Amino acid sequence: MSKIGRALISVSDKTGIVEFGVGLHKLGVEIISTGGTAKMLRDAGLAVKDVSEITGMPEMLDGRVKTLHPAVHGGILGRRSETAHVETLAKMKIGWIDMVVVNLYPFEAVAAKGTASFEELIENIDIGGPTMIRSAAKNFHDVAVVTDAEDYAALLTEMQGAGGALSLATKWSLAQKAFARTGKYDSAITSVISKLDSEGKRAAQSEKPGETEKFPNDMTLRFEKLATLRYGENPHQSAAVYATAGNLKGGLARARQLQGKELSFNNLVDLEAAWDLAQEFSGPAAAVIKHTNPCGCAMQATQVEAYLKAYEADPISAYGGVLGFNRPLDGATAEEVAKLFVEAIVAPGFTPEALQRLGSKKNLRLVEVDTTASLAGELHLEQISGGLLVQDKDRHVLTASDLKCVTKAQPSPEQIESMLFAWNVCKHVKSNAIVYARGTQLLSTGAGQMSRVDSVKFGAAKAQLPLAGCVLASDAFFPFTDGIEEGAKAGAVAFIQPGGSIRDEDAIAACDKLGATMVFTGVRHFRH
């Protein structure tokens, strides 16, 4: 164990630094510091030596250059066990630095605001900080590098019990954390500036394969661990939840849990499905999710009407499900929701009345998502053995003007509205996906069957509400006429599908024979 005799302290985030400085001072540690950190420590009554006294050079270029000097880095990088190093530092009159306490300019926080100017981003790229951190971490045998305020108390405790020294194991642990910190910092800078041109404007995409801003030849992904979960999809699987690095408040990962049991892996997967589906609609909407598939969904004039319509599509499956809303949950809706056992509810907010009504359900998880943070541009990631698949998220929006009617029978305005609703729901159903709908209410779904006609049959067989006169949506084209024939047999009179099959003419002819109307979207929504 080696005693800490001199520490260099230069921090951007000054949380706890005065207390740490006082503790070091009591242990007889000489403190070197810079700028605002030095002033704060002096104001606390501590004797502090400026870095400029060590280097013989004042801070320059608006603080851009202050610690980049041999008198600093020699004191950090010199090996105490190397005679040549000891002699060189003695000859150059450079003193040892045994501890480096540094955190970095808040580049990530500045970038996360989304309003920072290009100049502000550039000026928040730390140079001296990462250099000192890497120097100290490289020389961990002799130097302790401290990058996290949460370590201050434990380090003081160890030093107090060891005559001012720290163990090699502690210094190695600090070095590991330091290298991880600078790695994350550099990745954050890369992820931001790679999207900008030299004037700070969003860079245009390259036409060369593999060189677009979305899909560079080398992709660095950064996530910050938020919590270890009790287990994964099943109890024998370990799991944790991470947030995209730099995302300080947006999305389900950063949502606020207002009450209820700890969120599980499966809860989070279902909550994401419920949230995504509810966000498809402009009017008050409710989604009921079971094992990531919608078993109920509706958009109505009021939230409570939307919930009741969503619930009645499949009350049996709704039991133990997850609910999603695109408006803050109100008291009237909470009153109805309270009659059903559900695992969790996600919404952009909860009124006081809703919280009061659901407060007695102590195990019910209430999750509030902050909608002020933009997550536009997020990619969909799918891990495969030895690698990763990356794609855009399916954000396609279909409008009435996009529809191409291919049958003799033309859809009514009411049918078009219902088709668009069914199409939005269909995007969130596992393929092969079939959705039956009337108006803006989901009637039934046929999800995840290996053949499309089986999804049609399954959706019809599971329906709790009458299907006569309804709309049927299919996430991909009908390869044969049997799907249309079975859908019509169940009661569908209007079909919406992508088209694009070599047998499209057969499908059109089948609809004409049945007197049904059908529109093509030109877009499919596979969801595996």
Secondary structure, DSSP 8 states (H G I E B T S, - for coil): -EE--EEEEE-SS-TTHHHHHHHHHHTT-EEEE-HHHHHHHHHTT--EEEHHHHHSS--BTTTTBSS-SHHHHHHHH--TT-HHHHHHHHHTT-----EEEE----HHHHHHHS---HHHHHHT--SHHHHHHHHHHHTTTT-EEE--GGGHHHHHHHHHHTTTEE-HHHHHHHHHHHHHHHHHHHHHHHHHHTTB-TTSSB----SSTT-SSSS-SS----EEEEEEES-SSSTTS-EEEEEETT-SSBTGGG-EEEESS---HHHHHHHHHHHHHHTT-SS-EEEEEETTEEEEEEE-SSHHHHHHHHHHT-HHHHTT-EEEESS-B-HHHHHHHTTS--SEEEES-B-HHHHHHHTT-TT-EEEE-B-SS--TT-EEEEEETTEEEEEE-------GGG-EE-SSS---HHHHHHHHHHHHHHTTS-SS-EEEEETTEEEEEE-S-SSHHHHHHHHHHH-SS--TTEEEEESS--SSTHHHHHHHHHTEEEEEE----TTHHHHHHHHHHHT-EEEE-S------
